[in-house]
Amino acid sequence: MPENPPEYPNESNGEASLLSFVVRLWKEESTSEEHQTRWRGHITPVPNGKRHYFSDLNEILAFIAAHLKEQR
């Protein structure tokens, strides 16, 4: 762990400039003969706690990007 954590922009003046998310991932085994493993999960924005499930890891980026656009 770094001894001195980075200072984030606007942190010193109290402005809300950070977005936090909790991301949980798990492997889901396929029941078909192909025996493919899929990653599934959910992402939860810390402020509102609304959990959003996904079955494609690219959805994580899309979800975060949408939240970033809202912050502009």
Beta strands, then each sheet from edge to edge (+ up, - down):
strand 1: 21-29
strand 2: 37-45
strand 3: 52-54
sheet 1: 1+ 2- 3+
end
